[in-house]
Amino acid sequence: MTNARTDKPAYKGFLPIAAVAVAALLAFAPVNAHSEDAPKAVHALAMHGAPKYAEGFDHLDYTNPDAPKGGDIHLAAAGTFDNLNSFIIKGVAAPGIGMIYQTLLAKSDDEAFTEYGQIAKSIEMPEDRSWVVFNLRPEAKFSDGVALTADDVVFTFKTLMEKGHPFYRAYYSAVKDAVAESPTRVKFTFAMAGNRELPLILGEMPVLPKHFWEKRDFAATLQDFPIGSGSYTIASVDKGHRITYARVKNWWAENLGINKGQNNFDTIVYDTYRDETVLLQAFFAGGYDFRAENIAKSWATEYNQKPVQQGLIKKEEIKNSLPAGMQSFAYNTRRTVFADPKVRHALNYAFDFEWSNKQFAYGSYKRVHSYFENSELAASGLPQGNELAILEQFRGKIPDEVFTAEYKNPATNGSGSDIRANLTTAKQLLAEAGWVMGKDGQLSKDGQPFKFEILTNSEAFERWTSPFIANLKKLGITATLRNVDTAQYQNRMDSFDFDMTVNTFRQSLSPGNEQRDSWGSEKADVKGSSNIIGIKNPVVDALIEKIVTAKERQELLDYCHALDRVLLFNYYVIPQWYYDAYRVAYWDKFSRPAVSPKYGLGVPDTWWFDVAKAGAVAGKAETKKE
């Protein structure tokens, strides 16, 4: 199912996630930016444990170092775009724009959270992670041939902090200072020690060219082609409709182990489509080459097309081990009607997932029961051991159910009639919350009727939402669905101008600072943050900080499990569904490595244009025409 809104993607252009300190609850070690024992320079950083790949490794296991370069791939995106500056809150960024940039370090897709030197040749860091130094590669340069230096790194950091999306000010808030100690050496000093993720967060920072941006208003939408140091540059733009990227020939970082066998297409084209039906049909007509299908019904019923039957289009499912996160009907708790957890809990009983799954998804989806679904980060059973000890510190400040029950969503037998028992429970909870049924069949409290709007930007959710709305009506609640275009939707979400929406809260394999932006109190009133729910919960804040400073993997798991339970039993969302595989269809003119990345899809990064296959497809298509 297409998500009406997901957490900010890596490329609204590398939008990170936010930060907040709870000093009263945590005792951090004092900052010591000058360790007596100089740290050893290393080639990689791991959140926990050691990197998989040794210094000087040739290539990642899931890439083909001998993959041929050339050809093109056409991709597509829903909506439109009006901005080539993807680092600000204004406008809608062009799809794929992140490809023109390059980060200090680069993440591997077969490890939970490990980054290897890219722009940075090596990293220095003390044991307490109170600062980090990136030693840059002297050969690093931007696409216009200008050398990339530490001044560019410092400029990027300060610009993002001062003029970038609000995300950045929060995400890097624990960075005290950034100094270029030489043209190839930059040092970040932190306001606290013990934040294990912060050096890796800085490693993910794209580096912008100072000489390009200092002549322009960074806070304004951009129409000029920006410059980066990445593997692609912008070749052409048809504003709002198409953007074409060209591979940088003889790219300076092409043979680094972290990049070898990747970035294989000469040209990558993104077309945008405002209508999802047209978007799908354009794929079968050859308008673009690759499609990841998120709608189960479409996957089951709409791919019986001639190109698929003829073998011109391949259709397959690729399993993944990624956390599914929390796809849900998300409440805006800033609205008075959703301020009471009992009300939020009650409405979950009106969503008949089992019936809808049969009707609309051929029973293919699984119900989400965790904010870290499909991973070891998800809480299960009753809290025990260290996890229980963590939660005991907050007894009386968190729901009692955290200690006595495993979170489970209301369920039915899928017949449609079984929902009556759930609606009876919902009525009881609403009555306990003070809502009274009037003679007109309308629920009200203090003279105010229970009414709200569900905001989405995808027509695909209408068939799932309509039965939910019908069940709410049986409770005396008037809910309406409004579907708006992408730009209006994003503006309303950034300003928290909604009652309820469909949202997917994404999770990584190694949660950390981004949790602050999703659930932290200080982000609840910051426009553009991912805390769309408006959560202001001191226990959640405290658990987030413990996650950020966890030194060992098991410690991280314990705190994630605790956070999961606290979020679940506050009923901030109505959980929906997930699927643990990629559904992909593509025109059969590409090849890919024998090994797929464990935590990624690899398109277009590790795939390549196969001349023989492309010729065969063209021949078959021509034969069919004749």
N, C-alpha and C positions, 0 to 999 in steps of 0.2 A: 504494500500500500504506500502510495506517495505520502510523504509527511508534509503537512501544511506549514510547519516550521520546524527546523532542526536547530540545534545549538550552532552558534556562529562557526562556519566551516573554516578550515585552515586558510582558505583563500576567500574571505571577503576582503581579503588578501592577507593572509597570515594573522588574522585577528586572534589574539590570545584570549586568556581568560583572567579574571581579576583577582585582586589581592586585598586582604584586610588583616590587621594585627589585633589579637585579643591579648594585650599585654597583661591584663589583670588576671588572666587565667593561665598564662604560660610564663615560665621562667627561662628565658633564653640566655645562653652564655654571652658574656660581653664580647664585642667585636675586637678582633686582634688582626689587623690588616697586614702586619709584618711579622710573620712567623720566624723564629730564630733559625729553624731548619728549613731551607729553601725546598719547596715541594718539587718532586720530579715531574718533568714534562711528559705527558702521556698523549697517546694518539686518539683516545676515546674516553667517554664518560658513561658509566652505567648508574642508573638510579639505585639499584641494589645488586650486589654481586659483582662479577667481572664480565667485561665484554666478551662476546663470542669470538670475534675475529681479532687475530693478533696483528701487531703493527706490521705494516707492509703487505697486508693481504691483497691478493690480486683482484678478487671480485666477490660479490655476495653470492651465496649458494643458489638463490632463486633467480639469478640472471644468467644470460648466455654471453660470455665475454666476446664471442665471435659473431654476435648478431649483426647482420648486414645493415648498413645505413641506407636510407633512401625511401622513396614512396611517400604516400600521404595517408592520413586518417581523418575522416570527417566525423565530428561529434556533434551533439545537440544539447541544448538546455532549454528549460521552460522559462517563459517570461521575456525580459528584455534587459538592456543595460544602457547607461548614459554616462559612465565615468570610467576613466582609465587609471584613476588614483584609488586603489583598493584599500587604503589605510585610514580612511576618514569615514565619518558617519553619514556624510552627504551622498546622495545618489545611489545607484545600483551598479556595482562593479562588473566589468566584463568577465565572462566565464573563462577560466584557464589563465587569468592574468598572472597568477603566481609563478608560472613557468619562466617568466623573464627574470625572476629574482633568484638569488642564491643565499643560503644561510651559512652562518659560521660553522655549524656542525650539521650533519644530516643523519636522520634516524633510519635504522634498519627495520624491515618489516618481518623479521623472524625472531625478534627479541621483544620482551615486554616494554622496555624503555632504555635503549642504549643509543648514543649518538657518536658518530665518528667525524674526525676532522674533515672539513671541506674547504671553505675559505681559510679556516684556521688549520695550520699544520699540526699544532700541538696545544695542549691545555695544561696550565699549572693551577693547583688549588690546594689549600691547606686541609688538614684532616677535618676541621670544624666547618669547612665550606663557607667561611666568612668573607671570602673574596675569590675571584677567578681571573686568570690572565689567559687571553687568547693570543697565541703567536701566529701571525698571519703568513700565508705563503707569499713570498715576494713576487711570484709570477701571476698572482691574482689580478684581474683587470675587468673593466666593464666592457660592454659590447662595442663602445666607440673607441676602444683602445686605451683609454685613460686608466692608469694604475689604481687599484683599489688599496686604500691605506687605512691605518687606524683612525685617521681624522674622519673618514667616511663612516666608520663604525660609531664613533662618538656622536657625529652629526645625526646619524639615524636614530640613535637612542634618545637624544635630546629633542629631536623633532617629533618623534612619536609621543613622547611624554607631554610636550607642550601643545602640539597641534593635531595629533592623531586621534583616532577613535578613543572614546573614554575608556575602553578596555585597557589600553596600554598604560594609562596612568595608574590603574589599579594593579595590573599584571606585573609591572616593574616597580611598584611602590616601595618594595623592600631594598631597592638598589640605592645606595647612598651617593655614589659618585661613579663617573666613568671618565677615565683619563687615557689619552694616547701617550704612552711612555716613549714610543719611537714610531717611525712609519709602519713598522710591522708588529707592534706590541701594544695591546690595549688591555687595561685593567678595570674591572668592575669591583667596587667595594660595597659590601652589604650593610644594611642598618642592623642586622641581627645575624647571629651564627646559628647553624643547625638546620637551615632550610635546604634540604638535600636536593630539591628539584630546581632551585633557582639558577644554578650554573647551567643546567640543561635547558631551562627556559630561555636564557640568554643565547644559548647555542642555536636555538630555533629562530633567532631574530634575523630577518632578511637585511642585507646591507644595501642602502640607497646611495646613489652618487651625489655627493655634496655639490659638485659643479653643475649638475642639472637642476637640482631643487632650490638652491639658494637664489635663483633668478625668478622663481615662481611662488605663487601663493599656495602653500601646501594644503591649507584648509579648504580650498575651493575644488570643485570638480575639475577634472583634467581632460582635455581633448587632444593635447600634444601626445605623441608617442613617448612614453617614459623609457628610461634606460636602466638596464640591470646588468648583472654579471652572470645570469643564468644561461641555460643551454638553448634558450629560444629568444627571439626578438619578435616584436610585432611587425608584420609585413604589410597588412592593410586592415582597414576598419570600415564597415558599412554600419554606421551608428545605429545601435539598437537591434540590428539584425544579424550581423556576421563579423567575426574577428578571425584573422588568419595569422598564425605564428610560423616563423621560419627557423629551422635549426641553425645554430651558429656553427659554421664550418671551422674546423680546427679549434674548437672550444678549448680554452686553456685547462679546464678541469676534466676533460673527457676521459682520460686514462687513470684517474684516481680510482682506487679500489671501490669506493662507495658509489661511483658513477659508471664504472665500466659495464658495458652491455645494456645500458639504458639510454633513453633519449634517442631512439633509433629513427624516427620518422623525419623526413626532410621538412614536411609541412603538416601542421595540425590546424584544422579548421573547426570553429564552433559556430553553428547556426542557432538562432533562438526562435522559439515558436510560442505564441501566446495561448494557443488552443491545444489542449492535451490530446484531443482526438486527431487533430491534424499532425501533431508531433509523432504519434504512433504510425499513422498512415504514411507519413513521409519516410519513415524507416523502411517499410516494405517496398516503397517506390524507389529506393536507392538514394534518398536524399542525404542520408548519413549512414555510417558503417557499423556503429556499435551502440547497443542499448542495454542498460541495466534495468530490468523490469521490477517495479515495486508493487504492482497491483496483481494480487493472486488471481482474480477473475480474468483479467486480461491475459495472464500467462496461461491459464487453462483453456480459454475459449477463442482468443483473438490471434493466435499465432499459426492457425491452420491456413496459411497463405501460400500461394504458389511458390514464391522464392524459398520457403521453408520445405515444402514438399519436393521441390526440385533439387534440394541440397545446396542451393546457393547461399542460404542463410543457415548457420549452425545455431542450435538452441540447446543450452545446457545449464546445469546447476553446479556451482563450485562452492563446496563447503568452506566455512571460515570459522575461526576461533576467536572472533572479536566480541567484546562485550556488546550486547544489544542495546544497553541503556534503557531508558524509560520513555516509550512512546505512550502518549496519554491524552485524555481531555484534561487540560491544565487549568486550574482555577486562578483567577486574579484575586488574591485574598485582600487586596486593597478595597475591594467592593464589600460593603457592609453585609450583603446577602451571603457572602462566602466566608465571613470572619469566624464562624463557629465550626470547629472540627466535626461536630455531630451532623451538621448540615452536609458538609463535604462527604462524610462517611455515608450518609443516607443516599446520596445521589448515585453512588457506585452500584447500589442495588437496582437501579433503573436501567443499567446497561446490561443487556443480555448478550454477552460475548458468544456463548456457545451457539445460540440460534443464528446470530449474524455471521459467525464464522462458517456455518454450514451453507447459509444462503448466498453469501457474497464471496467466499474464499475457498469453497469446496473443502472445508475443514482443514486447510493447510497450515493455518497459523497456530501459534502457541500463545497462551495468555502470559503477559508480563506480570511477574510477582516481585520484582526487585528493581531498584535503580541501577543495579549492576548486573542485570540479567545476562545469562549465558556465559558466566565467568565465575572463577573462584572467589571473586570479590563479593558475590551475593550472599546475604545472610540466609541461613537455613536452620530448621529446627528451633529449639529454644537456646538462648544464650548460655554458654558454659565457659569455664576456665577464665582466661584473661579477658575475653569479651564480656563476660558477666561482671567481672571486677570493674571494668571500665564503666559499664552502665550503672553499677551500684553507686558510683560517685554522684549520679544525677537522679537518684530515686527521689520521687516527689516533685521533680521538675519535668519529668517526661511521662507519657501515658503508662499506666500500670500494665497494659497489655504487652508492652515491650518485654516484660519479664515472664508473663504467663501464657502467651500464645504465639504461635508461628503465624506470620501474616499470610492470609489467604483471601483472595477475592471472592465475592459472592459468585455462585455458580448455578447453572440450571441444567436440565437434561437436553436442552436444545430443541424441544418441541414447540416452544413459543407460548404454551399455556402454563408452563412451570414457573413463569415469571411472577405469578400472583403471590406466592409465598415471600419472594424477595421484596415485592412492593409493600406487603404488610409490615415487614421489618423496617423498611424505609419510612413508612408513616409513623411508626412508633418513635423512631429517632427524631423525626421532624417535630413531632408533638413535644418530645422532651426538650427540644431546642426552642420551644415557644411558638411554633407555627400552628395556626388554627385554620381549619377548613371552613369556609363560608358557605352560605346557602347557594351561592352562585357556582360552587365547585372550585373556587379559587382559593389557594392557600395564601394567608397573609399574617403579618406580625406588626404590631404597633400601627395598624392602619395601612401598611405598605404591602402590596401584592408581591408574590414571589415571581419575578420576571427576570430573564437575562438573555443575552445574545451569545451565540457560539460563532466565533470569527475564524474563517479559514481562507486560504488562497488556492484551494484545489477542489474542483467539482467532484473528484473521486470520493470524497468523504461524505457526500450527500446521502448515499444509500446506507452508510453505516450510522449516520447521525439521525436520520429521519425516524427509525424505530426507537431510538433513545429518546427523542423529543416526544414521541407518542406515549411512551411509558411515563415520562415526566408529567405529561398532561393528566394521566390517571391519578397522579399524586396531587393535582391541583396547581402544578407549576407550568407557567407559560415560558417556553424556550423557543427561540427562533434561530435560524441558521443564516449567516450572511457570508457570501463568498466574494472577495474583492481581488483586484489585480495585485501583482507582486509588489509594486512600488508602494501602493496605498497600505497594503498589509504590513510591509516592513516599517513604514512610518508609524503606524498605529501600535505595532509591537514595541518599537523603540521608545515610544512615549507612554506605554502601558495603557493604551486606550482600548481596552477590551474587557469583557466579563469572563469568558472562557474561550480557549482556543485548543487546537490540536498541535501538540509539540512533541518533539523527540529530544530528550536530554541525553546527549551523547556522553559516553564514558571511554576513557583510555584504559589500557591494561595496568597503568601505574598512576592512579589518581593523585592529584596534588593541588597546586595553587589554583587551578581552574575551578575547584569546588567553591572557592570563595565567591566567584562571580555568579555561580549558579544558585547558591543558597545563602551566601553571607549577608548579615544584617546591613552592613554598610553599603551594599550594592542594591538594596531594595528600592532606593529612591534615586538611583543614578540612571538616567535615561540611556538606553542602548545596552544596558547590562543584560546578562542572561538570567538574572533573578527575576524573571517575568512573573513568577508566582507572588513575589513580594514577601518572602520569608524573612521574619525577624525573630530569631530563636537563639538565645544565648548558648543553649546546649549544642545546637548545630554548629554555631561559631566555634565553640571549644573543640568539638570533635574534628572539625576541618583543620584547625591548627595542629592537632596531633597527627593527622594524616600527613600534613605538609612536612612535619619534622621527624616522621618515622624513619628509624635508621635501618631496620631489618624488614624483610618481606613479610614475615609473620606478624610483626607489629603493625604493618600497614594493613594487612588483611583484617586483623582484629578491630582496628578503628573503622575500616570501611564497613564491616559487618554491623558495628554499633551505629554508625551514621545511617546505614540503610534502614535499620529498624526504626530509628527515631523519625526519619522522613516518612516511612510507610505508615506508621501509626498516628501521624498527624494528618493523614488523608489530604495531602496537598494536591493530589491528582486522582483521576480515575484511570487506572492502567488499561492499556489496550492490548496490543499483540506484537509479536516479533517473528522473524524467520531466520534460521541460522545458516543460510546459504545465500550466495549471490545467484540471482536468476539473470543470465546473460544471453543475448542473441547478437550475432554479428555476421556480417557478410564474410564468406569464407575466403578471405584474401590475406590473412595474417597468420603468423606463427608465434608461439610463445615458448618460454623455457619449460623443460620437463618438470621442474619443481616450481610449484606455486608459492608465493609468499604466504606465510601462516596468518599474518595479520593484515593482509591487503589483497587487492585484486590485480594490480600490476598493469592496469590500462590507463594511459598509453605508455607508461614508463618502461616496462620490460618487454612488451610485444614488439613485433617488427613486421614490415611489409614483405610479404612473400610473393616474389615476382611470378613464380610458377603457378601458385594458387590463384593469384589475381588474373592471370592469363586464362586459366581454366574457367573461372567464373565468368569472365567476359565472353569466352567462347560459348559456354552453355547458354548464357543470356541471349546471345546473338542467334543461336540455333533455335531457341524457343520462339523468338520473334518471327523467324522465317517460317 
